[in-house]
Amino acid sequence: MSSSSSLHAPLPASLAAPGAKARTCATTGLGVCLTAQRFIKLNAVAAVVFLLFGGIAAILLALTRWQAVHLLRADWFYRILTFHGLNMLIFWILFFEVAILYFACTVPLRSRLFSSKIAWLSFGMMLVGAVMTDVVILQGKADVLMTSYLPLLAHPLFYLGIILMAVGTLIGVFNFFATLYIARRDRTYEGSVPLVTFGATAAAIIAVVTLLHGAIVMIPTFTFSMGWTAQPDPMWYRMIWWGLGHQSQQVNVCAMVAVWYLIAYLATGAKPVNETVCRGAFVLYILFINLASAHHLLVDPGVGASWKIWNTSYAMYLAVLASMIHGFTVPASVEMAMRAKGHGRGLFGWVVALPWRNPAFSAAALSVVIFGFVGGITGVTLGTQQINIIAHNIRRITCHFPATLVGGTTLAFMGLAYYVIPLMFRRDFIWRGAARLQPWLFGGGLLLVSLGMSFAGSLGVARRVYDIEHAGVYGPAAHLFLGIMGIGAIIAVVGLLLFVVLCVGTLLAGPRQNGRPMSNWGVAQELPGAPGEAIHADHWAMKGTIVLTLVFLLCFAVYYFANWKALADVWPVR
């Protein structure tokens, strides 16, 4: 990690001066701005609360789609579907991302936060907006699903809540950029910003574009719901809305990758094998990842065929290239770090020696695997224009979301919480054995959910539909896979509830530090006679990662061409 040595340097004058609102962590030596600490705490706690809301909604939906249970009535199914989408994909993620932004611009840079007043304004608007939206949904005044396509119309407070959420987040992003400026002005760090801060900056840039789309589409819809203006064009609404709905997921991806690099460094001491390439990959995200939303508009007549083909067949793959770069450099960096510590036996001896008992590391590792092998492969394949047209409204599409946004992003953020909570709240985690189990429960459950959705969708099961029987057209196999999805959801929600209990229990009853070092989750230990930095002269030192990459590409090829075979069966070439 670039400038990693600056993390343990003496506090800069702006924070070390008498009366400065800062402290030094007894374990890590990190300088922590107390103002930033307050808002990292507030946003992280709010994020976990909305994650809980989204998780409860998820289990209700899964038990409804599981025909043997079929829990909810039709009206409540669509109501909870709206509630789940916004809480899981928007509220939880945005609150935690603001916490990450405040962390990335202060702790690694050893800087003060630009403005507490702006931070309060941001948090207040986000909280009011999220609560307002959830209340309106649960009152039955916004059964419009997360997309809320016109001419469907919700209560005005539904749109106002989302507007407040978007604008509040934008204000938080401005506070982040302003902090970057004062850190540079005050020279609180040397050289370029650490990679985690660079990645957070890329996420913030994408967030600006994303949230502006949200404001642009929601403000005229709000004025229409109030009766002040005419109805916006539904075609225009769909196009602009996906600039919010899909691009918000891309902010998540960027922030998630930044967290990967941070946890890899904290748990194993891993430094990127080529930081210039890593930064270039983040730039590719900024330039091209927003264009991936095109696959939601493939049947819209208002969008030209050339634009659709360019986005789904060319631009999307430049964003995919960025993800593949990160998907290689993160494990390669970890392998190099482990071999430098003497764990170099065979192809995968370094994998066995990894600190798997560290829940932060295991969560990040599972995030990489689930995001890459399940979410990434399915996302790229199902985002291809020809395949997407026939697959977009079946459960195979939704199998992508639990793997990327939940299995990828949420797991990575959970992993970061195992470091951030002791750092910010100065309490050790309770039930450390349960904490080590939690990522495996959550990740394993999500794998079952995703696979169950995928196979059920391959048998024709539709998405977003309450009546899954469809007059008995689905056979026993479809119901079997929906049952697997339901069982996976139960396991995942148990893992989620365990995470919430661990976080809340730690805040209420975790052992206080009181100036003593925090208990360590476990880091990779250096063996006697380890080669150290000399390992970098061996160009084949990352041979294990190369083999894993080839396995990934093989899985990708098999899945990709199997889909083209299925497409040929639907549309035979004569």
Wavefront OBJ file of the C-alpha trace (Angstrom):
o trace
v 0.000 0.000 0.000
v 1.435 3.306 -1.065
v 2.608 5.550 1.688
v 1.880 2.874 4.231
v 4.790 4.098 6.285
v 2.947 7.372 6.781
v 0.264 5.497 8.710
v 2.656 5.071 11.608
v 4.468 8.389 11.339
v 4.122 11.014 14.091
v 0.889 12.958 14.057
v 1.027 16.022 11.789
v 0.936 19.446 13.355
v -2.751 19.919 12.564
v -3.632 16.946 14.778
v -0.738 16.906 17.246
v -1.114 20.512 18.373
v -2.290 21.118 21.962
v -6.069 21.092 22.084
v -6.397 19.301 18.780
v -9.286 16.861 18.694
v -7.322 13.716 17.882
v -5.991 10.545 19.471
v -3.458 7.855 18.625
v -4.580 4.230 18.560
v -2.536 2.172 21.070
v -2.512 -0.869 18.793
v -2.052 0.466 15.271
v -0.407 3.809 15.929
v -2.974 5.422 13.659
v -3.920 9.028 14.240
v -7.699 9.336 14.555
v -9.522 12.657 14.197
v -12.194 12.645 16.897
v -14.620 14.608 14.743
v -14.274 12.068 11.950
v -14.531 9.274 14.519
v -17.936 10.567 15.656
v -19.385 10.528 12.143
v -17.791 7.224 11.192
v -19.577 5.777 14.231
v -22.932 7.414 13.407
v -22.961 6.363 9.769
v -21.718 2.833 10.525
v -24.354 2.270 13.229
v -27.117 3.582 10.960
v -25.824 1.318 8.188
v -26.037 -1.787 10.389
v -29.607 -0.890 11.416
v -30.751 -0.612 7.793
v -28.847 -3.796 6.961
v -30.926 -5.510 9.644
v -34.114 -4.130 8.087
v -33.068 -5.368 4.657
v -32.086 -8.779 6.021
v -35.426 -9.293 7.795
v -37.197 -8.359 4.563
v -34.996 -10.804 2.631
v -35.998 -13.797 4.765
v -39.683 -12.862 4.451
v -39.357 -12.763 0.658
v -37.402 -16.014 0.464
v -39.978 -17.829 2.603
v -42.708 -16.483 0.361
v -40.995 -17.620 -2.849
v -40.493 -21.037 -1.258
v -43.817 -22.581 -2.196
v -43.883 -24.978 0.749
v -44.068 -21.958 3.078
v -45.476 -19.124 0.911
v -45.481 -16.794 3.930
v -46.774 -13.387 2.818
v -49.959 -12.226 1.107
v -49.586 -10.764 -2.370
v -49.891 -7.124 -1.234
v -47.311 -7.555 1.500
v -44.985 -9.472 -0.838
v -44.665 -6.483 -3.172
v -44.514 -4.084 -0.218
v -41.657 -5.967 1.410
v -39.949 -6.348 -1.976
v -39.874 -2.550 -2.247
v -38.679 -2.262 1.355
v -35.947 -4.887 0.870
v -34.568 -3.347 -2.307
v -34.163 0.143 -0.912
v -32.794 -0.894 2.489
v -30.384 -3.543 1.224
v -29.183 -1.912 -1.995
v -29.367 1.791 -1.142
v -29.642 2.715 2.550
v -27.276 0.171 4.180
v -24.703 0.578 1.453
v -24.723 4.395 1.264
v -24.495 4.889 5.030
v -21.536 2.518 5.279
v -19.886 4.053 2.226
v -20.025 7.501 3.814
v -18.385 5.959 6.895
v -15.683 4.489 4.617
v -15.165 7.857 2.911
v -14.676 9.640 6.244
v -12.271 6.895 7.342
v -10.300 6.958 4.069
v -9.814 10.727 4.014
v -8.772 11.100 7.671
v -7.150 7.982 9.167
v -4.763 6.934 6.335
v -4.011 10.600 5.556
v -3.749 11.539 9.263
v -5.937 14.555 8.614
v -8.800 16.323 10.345
v -12.302 16.217 8.870
v -13.153 19.341 6.914
v -16.407 20.272 8.650
v -18.491 18.741 11.435
v -21.453 20.999 10.519
v -21.505 19.637 6.983
v -21.178 16.093 8.346
v -24.165 16.673 10.667
v -26.203 18.076 7.775
v -25.312 15.082 5.604
v -26.138 12.501 8.269
v -29.368 14.229 9.283
v -30.690 14.434 5.728
v -29.746 10.818 4.996
v -31.359 9.523 8.200
v -34.573 11.531 7.786
v -34.805 10.507 4.138
v -34.274 6.794 4.786
v -36.707 6.669 7.732
v -39.317 8.682 5.819
v -39.108 6.327 2.844
v -39.346 3.184 4.988
v -42.355 4.480 6.936
v -44.229 5.361 3.747
v -43.508 1.905 2.298
v -44.679 0.032 5.409
v -47.841 2.178 5.485
v -48.742 0.713 2.087
v -48.403 4.020 0.256
v -45.521 3.014 -2.027
v -46.095 -0.496 -3.416
v -44.109 0.417 -6.537
v -41.010 -1.788 -6.101
v -37.566 -0.244 -5.871
v -37.672 0.900 -9.524
v -40.975 2.790 -8.993
v -41.536 3.015 -12.748
v -44.022 5.605 -13.934
v -46.991 5.613 -14.381
v -46.959 3.766 -11.039
v -47.222 6.472 -8.408
v -46.299 6.467 -4.729
v -46.971 8.944 -1.938
v -44.975 12.201 -2.341
v -43.003 11.491 0.836
v -41.556 8.353 -0.818
v -39.848 10.459 -3.472
v -38.947 13.215 -1.010
v -37.237 10.652 1.232
v -35.096 9.338 -1.618
v -34.243 12.922 -2.635
v -33.133 13.725 0.903
v -31.064 10.529 0.988
v -29.367 11.359 -2.321
v -28.659 15.005 -1.505
v -27.444 14.137 2.004
v -25.015 11.600 0.585
v -23.785 14.155 -1.958
v -23.080 16.570 0.904
v -21.073 13.842 2.660
v -19.114 13.242 -0.557
v -18.348 16.979 -0.734
v -17.011 16.800 2.838
v -14.755 13.943 1.712
v -13.326 15.914 -1.221
v -12.806 18.989 0.957
v -10.902 16.861 3.480
v -8.670 15.530 0.703
v -7.879 19.140 -0.201
v -6.918 20.221 3.319
v -4.861 17.047 3.833
v -2.893 17.901 0.694
v -2.632 21.557 1.679
v -1.437 20.747 5.199
v 0.928 18.016 3.927
v -0.336 15.441 6.394
v 1.083 12.665 4.201
v 3.965 12.171 1.797
v 3.840 11.056 -1.823
v 0.624 9.849 -3.395
v -2.429 8.964 -1.349
v -2.657 5.353 -0.120
v -4.435 2.991 -2.468
v -7.446 2.655 -0.147
v -7.941 6.431 -0.317
v -7.469 6.410 -4.099
v -10.121 3.700 -4.402
v -12.470 5.632 -2.110
v -11.927 8.715 -4.283
v -12.923 6.746 -7.382
v -16.046 5.553 -5.537
v -16.855 9.153 -4.546
v -16.561 10.365 -8.160
v -18.912 7.629 -9.340
v -21.237 8.481 -6.433
v -21.534 12.095 -7.602
v -22.674 10.965 -11.056
v -25.006 8.378 -9.545
v -26.682 10.613 -7.001
v -27.134 13.437 -9.486
v -29.107 10.973 -11.612
v -31.247 10.261 -8.551
v -31.924 13.933 -7.920
v -32.663 14.590 -11.616
v -35.251 11.807 -11.859
v -36.840 12.069 -8.406
v -37.385 15.815 -8.173
v -39.763 16.070 -11.189
v -41.483 12.853 -10.065
v -41.984 14.369 -6.614
v -43.451 17.571 -8.078
v -45.752 15.437 -10.258
v -46.927 13.427 -7.224
v -47.770 16.735 -5.529
v -49.840 17.806 -8.548
v -47.563 20.714 -9.373
v -46.272 19.535 -12.769
v -47.214 17.154 -15.556
v -46.155 13.508 -15.501
v -42.561 13.011 -16.680
v -42.118 10.821 -19.745
v -41.946 7.150 -18.571
v -39.231 6.358 -21.136
v -37.107 9.261 -19.894
v -37.772 8.170 -16.310
v -36.522 4.611 -16.929
v -33.309 5.789 -18.561
v -32.390 8.291 -15.877
v -33.533 6.065 -13.007
v -31.067 3.338 -13.978
v -28.364 5.955 -13.765
v -29.223 5.813 -10.040
v -30.350 2.214 -9.562
v -27.517 0.395 -11.292
v -24.736 2.921 -10.812
v -25.288 2.901 -7.051
v -24.143 -0.710 -7.250
v -20.979 0.402 -9.030
v -20.155 2.769 -6.177
v -20.386 -0.321 -4.000
v -17.965 -2.231 -6.215
v -15.368 0.532 -6.079
v -15.619 0.880 -2.299
v -15.537 -2.910 -1.901
v -12.279 -3.231 -3.855
v -10.698 -0.479 -1.747
v -11.683 -2.467 1.359
v -10.095 -5.620 -0.143
v -6.738 -3.883 -0.414
v -7.014 -2.442 3.101
v -7.891 -5.751 4.798
v -5.229 -7.608 2.801
v -2.657 -5.120 4.119
v -3.890 -5.229 7.714
v -4.133 -9.040 7.898
v -1.082 -10.126 5.888
v 0.975 -6.989 5.202
v 0.198 -7.382 1.478
v 1.210 -4.533 -0.796
v -0.061 -4.344 -4.395
v 2.284 -6.073 -6.824
v 1.932 -3.112 -9.209
v 0.208 -0.117 -7.706
v 0.200 1.846 -10.979
v -1.859 -0.872 -12.637
v -4.238 -0.968 -9.651
v -4.801 2.774 -9.838
v -5.336 2.476 -13.588
v -8.046 -0.113 -12.930
v -9.859 2.356 -10.653
v -9.682 4.921 -13.475
v -11.308 2.361 -15.799
v -14.129 2.099 -13.253
v -14.624 5.862 -13.340
v -14.720 5.972 -17.153
v -16.746 2.871 -18.011
v -18.495 1.200 -15.094
v -21.458 3.588 -15.212
v -22.256 2.377 -18.733
v -23.058 -1.130 -17.500
v -26.642 -0.087 -16.680
v -27.479 -0.414 -20.398
v -28.576 -4.019 -19.995
v -31.657 -2.794 -18.089
v -32.793 -0.863 -21.172
v -32.361 -3.423 -23.954
v -36.069 -3.597 -24.819
v -36.684 0.145 -24.496
v -37.519 1.657 -27.895
v -36.179 5.072 -26.892
v -32.593 3.802 -26.829
v -30.882 3.091 -30.147
v -29.431 -0.298 -31.077
v -25.931 1.121 -31.616
v -25.860 2.539 -28.090
v -27.055 -0.784 -26.637
v -24.444 -2.791 -28.537
v -21.621 -0.386 -27.645
v -22.466 -0.485 -23.952
v -23.132 -4.208 -23.535
v -20.542 -5.578 -25.947
v -17.642 -3.127 -25.603
v -17.791 -0.517 -22.821
v -18.950 -3.055 -20.240
v -15.872 -5.195 -20.841
v -13.511 -2.329 -20.047
v -15.128 -2.141 -16.620
v -14.896 -5.935 -16.397
v -11.186 -5.665 -17.214
v -10.772 -3.400 -14.177
v -12.486 -5.965 -11.923
v -10.317 -8.748 -13.314
v -7.179 -6.687 -12.617
v -8.241 -6.239 -8.991
v -9.333 -9.882 -8.816
v -5.775 -10.866 -9.752
v -3.712 -8.275 -7.876
v -5.423 -8.733 -4.490
v -4.695 -12.491 -4.147
v -1.326 -12.051 -5.924
v -0.335 -9.413 -3.374
v -1.425 -11.681 -0.541
v 0.536 -14.613 -2.011
v 3.675 -12.477 -2.342
v 3.307 -11.301 1.259
v 2.842 -14.856 2.543
v 5.797 -16.223 0.582
v 7.927 -13.311 1.839
v 7.057 -14.493 5.370
v 8.261 -18.008 4.560
v 4.918 -19.675 3.702
v 5.983 -20.761 0.232
v 5.645 -24.534 0.149
v 4.113 -25.757 -3.128
v 1.434 -23.975 -5.112
v -1.006 -23.399 -2.272
v 0.941 -23.694 0.969
v 0.436 -19.947 1.410
v -3.341 -20.408 1.231
v -3.307 -22.883 4.129
v -1.163 -20.494 6.222
v -3.475 -17.498 5.745
v -5.054 -16.041 8.933
v -8.404 -17.763 8.419
v -9.282 -17.327 12.117
v -9.373 -13.590 11.512
v -13.034 -12.872 10.594
v -12.056 -9.680 8.801
v -9.755 -11.616 6.499
v -12.115 -14.562 5.955
v -14.947 -12.130 5.134
v -12.768 -10.317 2.587
v -11.537 -13.603 1.064
v -15.093 -14.936 0.723
v -16.084 -11.583 -0.762
v -13.430 -11.950 -3.479
v -14.437 -15.541 -4.279
v -18.219 -15.008 -4.292
v -17.986 -11.730 -6.178
v -15.659 -13.199 -8.803
v -16.750 -16.796 -9.344
v -20.511 -16.264 -8.915
v -21.377 -12.587 -9.267
v -18.758 -11.633 -11.836
v -19.187 -14.607 -14.165
v -22.993 -14.401 -14.122
v -23.016 -10.600 -14.396
v -20.833 -10.430 -17.488
v -22.650 -13.290 -19.185
v -26.182 -12.141 -18.409
v -25.266 -8.554 -19.319
v -24.548 -9.633 -22.908
v -27.320 -8.228 -25.109
v -28.477 -11.416 -26.802
v -28.507 -13.488 -23.605
v -30.003 -10.729 -21.463
v -33.047 -10.254 -23.687
v -34.301 -13.768 -22.900
v -33.035 -13.965 -19.319
v -33.786 -10.538 -17.871
v -37.115 -11.302 -16.209
v -36.307 -14.701 -14.750
v -34.650 -15.643 -11.463
v -31.273 -16.156 -13.151
v -30.858 -12.380 -13.273
v -31.499 -11.968 -9.567
v -28.937 -14.678 -8.708
v -26.329 -12.084 -9.716
v -27.379 -9.566 -7.034
v -26.858 -11.701 -3.895
v -23.412 -12.632 -5.195
v -22.187 -9.131 -6.028
v -23.976 -6.677 -3.747
v -24.426 -8.957 -0.759
v -21.856 -11.711 -1.089
v -19.310 -9.242 -2.418
v -19.968 -5.778 -0.993
v -21.756 -6.616 2.247
v -19.239 -9.310 3.235
v -16.337 -6.935 2.562
v -17.979 -4.208 4.649
v -18.659 -6.699 7.443
v -14.980 -7.637 7.371
v -13.966 -4.002 7.682
v -16.286 -3.616 10.682
v -14.177 -6.153 12.621
v -11.319 -3.647 12.434
v -13.248 -0.368 12.537
v -15.353 -1.082 15.625
v -12.354 -1.759 17.926
v -10.486 1.180 16.373
v -13.314 3.707 16.653
v -15.198 2.515 19.749
v -12.126 1.159 21.610
v -13.879 -2.041 22.640
v -12.864 -5.634 21.964
v -15.378 -7.893 20.268
v -17.429 -10.245 22.401
v -17.850 -13.925 21.437
v -14.729 -14.075 19.269
v -15.425 -17.703 18.338
v -18.861 -16.744 17.018
v -17.288 -13.842 15.133
v -14.945 -16.272 13.354
v -17.954 -18.362 12.301
v -20.126 -15.447 11.162
v -18.609 -14.751 7.682
v -18.854 -18.444 6.756
v -22.515 -18.618 7.774
v -23.401 -15.474 5.868
v -21.301 -16.294 2.799
v -22.352 -19.948 2.664
v -26.021 -19.038 2.913
v -25.678 -16.505 0.117
v -24.051 -19.096 -2.137
v -27.087 -21.354 -1.685
v -29.426 -18.414 -2.345
v -27.597 -17.472 -5.531
v -27.337 -21.025 -6.863
v -30.973 -21.760 -6.023
v -32.069 -18.633 -7.878
v -29.869 -19.476 -10.865
v -31.143 -23.025 -11.356
v -34.768 -22.062 -10.671
v -34.447 -19.305 -13.251
v -32.957 -21.730 -15.768
v -36.207 -23.700 -15.417
v -38.209 -20.579 -16.251
v -39.169 -19.240 -12.798
v -39.936 -15.523 -13.129
v -38.592 -12.734 -10.926
v -40.731 -10.270 -8.918
v -43.841 -12.479 -9.206
v -45.903 -13.516 -6.202
v -47.667 -16.465 -7.877
v -44.771 -18.805 -8.587
v -47.065 -21.682 -9.557
v -48.083 -20.160 -12.902
v -50.906 -22.657 -13.195
v -48.602 -25.541 -12.379
v -46.195 -25.035 -15.293
v -43.114 -25.456 -13.086
v -42.053 -28.967 -12.248
v -40.699 -30.404 -8.984
v -37.116 -29.390 -9.871
v -38.027 -25.704 -9.904
v -39.617 -25.978 -6.472
v -36.579 -27.897 -5.212
v -34.267 -25.049 -6.171
v -36.636 -22.466 -4.686
v -36.472 -24.511 -1.491
v -32.656 -24.443 -1.615
v -32.893 -20.675 -2.023
v -35.127 -20.490 1.044
v -32.791 -22.648 3.168
v -29.828 -20.548 2.031
v -31.701 -17.383 2.979
v -32.338 -18.753 6.488
v -28.626 -19.545 6.930
v -27.571 -16.143 5.556
v -29.999 -14.280 7.808
v -28.694 -16.226 10.818
v -25.210 -15.021 9.827
v -26.510 -11.470 9.427
v -28.304 -11.498 12.787
v -25.145 -12.875 14.401
v -23.179 -9.976 12.914
v -25.679 -7.449 14.263
v -25.658 -9.100 17.711
v -21.845 -9.108 17.742
v -21.678 -5.429 16.796
v -24.382 -4.289 19.231
v -23.090 -6.550 22.004
v -19.558 -5.227 21.540
v -20.752 -1.624 21.713
v -22.730 -2.319 24.898
v -20.610 -4.897 26.720
v -17.289 -5.323 24.902
v -14.171 -5.002 27.103
v -12.956 -1.399 27.123
v -9.401 -0.700 26.005
v -8.637 2.106 28.442
v -5.341 2.791 26.719
v -4.185 -0.814 26.439
v -3.630 -2.461 23.046
v -6.572 -4.138 21.372
v -6.698 -7.914 21.149
v -5.505 -9.037 17.744
v -7.663 -11.171 15.472
v -4.555 -12.767 14.082
v -2.095 -11.846 11.347
v 0.197 -13.870 9.166
v 3.394 -14.626 11.103
v 6.900 -14.532 9.608
v 8.831 -17.807 9.815
v 12.564 -18.075 10.556
v 14.667 -17.827 7.408
v 11.899 -16.146 5.435
v 13.096 -14.554 2.160
v 11.473 -11.210 2.960
v 11.435 -8.571 0.248
v 13.853 -10.650 -1.850
v 10.841 -12.686 -2.971
v 9.870 -9.857 -5.309
v 12.813 -10.754 -7.574
v 11.098 -14.062 -8.322
v 8.653 -13.409 -11.144
v 6.967 -16.774 -10.528
v 6.399 -16.196 -6.836
v 2.679 -15.666 -7.498
v 2.309 -18.991 -9.321
v -0.552 -20.070 -7.047
v -2.583 -17.023 -8.023
v -1.834 -17.673 -11.703
v -3.271 -21.194 -11.373
v -6.353 -19.858 -9.564
v -6.787 -17.275 -12.332
v -6.703 -19.991 -14.981
v -9.351 -21.948 -13.035
v -11.514 -18.810 -12.923
v -11.144 -18.235 -16.677
v -12.045 -21.877 -17.357
v -15.212 -21.563 -15.236
v -16.010 -18.302 -17.020
v -15.613 -19.906 -20.461
v -17.729 -22.952 -19.581
v -20.591 -20.829 -18.181
v -20.409 -18.281 -20.994
v -20.560 -20.774 -23.833
v -23.183 -22.895 -22.074
v -25.393 -19.822 -22.141
v -24.780 -19.363 -25.843
v -25.723 -23.009 -26.370
v -28.966 -22.422 -24.464
v -29.583 -19.303 -26.536
v -29.104 -21.293 -29.742
v -31.733 -23.769 -28.536
v -34.193 -20.899 -28.084
v -33.285 -19.077 -31.280
v -32.081 -21.775 -33.705
v -29.909 -20.615 -36.560
v -31.349 -21.886 -39.858
l 1 2 3 4 5 6 7 8 9 10 11 12 13 14 15 16 17 18 19 20 21 22 23 24 25 26 27 28 29 30 31 32 33 34 35 36 37 38 39 40 41 42 43 44 45 46 47 48 49 50 51 52 53 54 55 56 57 58 59 60 61 62 63 64 65 66 67 68 69 70 71 72 73 74 75 76 77 78 79 80 81 82 83 84 85 86 87 88 89 90 91 92 93 94 95 96 97 98 99 100 101 102 103 104 105 106 107 108 109 110 111 112 113 114 115 116 117 118 119 120 121 122 123 124 125 126 127 128 129 130 131 132 133 134 135 136 137 138 139 140 141 142 143 144 145 146 147 148 149 150 151 152 153 154 155 156 157 158 159 160 161 162 163 164 165 166 167 168 169 170 171 172 173 174 175 176 177 178 179 180 181 182 183 184 185 186 187 188 189 190 191 192 193 194 195 196 197 198 199 200 201 202 203 204 205 206 207 208 209 210 211 212 213 214 215 216 217 218 219 220 221 222 223 224 225 226 227 228 229 230 231 232 233 234 235 236 237 238 239 240 241 242 243 244 245 246 247 248 249 250 251 252 253 254 255 256 257 258 259 260 261 262 263 264 265 266 267 268 269 270 271 272 273 274 275 276 277 278 279 280 281 282 283 284 285 286 287 288 289 290 291 292 293 294 295 296 297 298 299 300 301 302 303 304 305 306 307 308 309 310 311 312 313 314 315 316 317 318 319 320 321 322 323 324 325 326 327 328 329 330 331 332 333 334 335 336 337 338 339 340 341 342 343 344 345 346 347 348 349 350 351 352 353 354 355 356 357 358 359 360 361 362 363 364 365 366 367 368 369 370 371 372 373 374 375 376 377 378 379 380 381 382 383 384 385 386 387 388 389 390 391 392 393 394 395 396 397 398 399 400 401 402 403 404 405 406 407 408 409 410 411 412 413 414 415 416 417 418 419 420 421 422 423 424 425 426 427 428 429 430 431 432 433 434 435 436 437 438 439 440 441 442 443 444 445 446 447 448 449 450 451 452 453 454 455 456 457 458 459 460 461 462 463 464 465 466 467 468 469 470 471 472 473 474 475 476 477 478 479 480 481 482 483 484 485 486 487 488 489 490 491 492 493 494 495 496 497 498 499 500 501 502 503 504 505 506 507 508 509 510 511 512 513 514 515 516 517 518 519 520 521 522 523 524 525 526 527 528 529 530 531 532 533 534 535 536 537 538 539 540 541 542 543 544 545 546 547 548 549 550 551 552 553 554 555 556 557 558 559 560 561 562 563 564 565 566 567 568 569 570 571 572 573 574
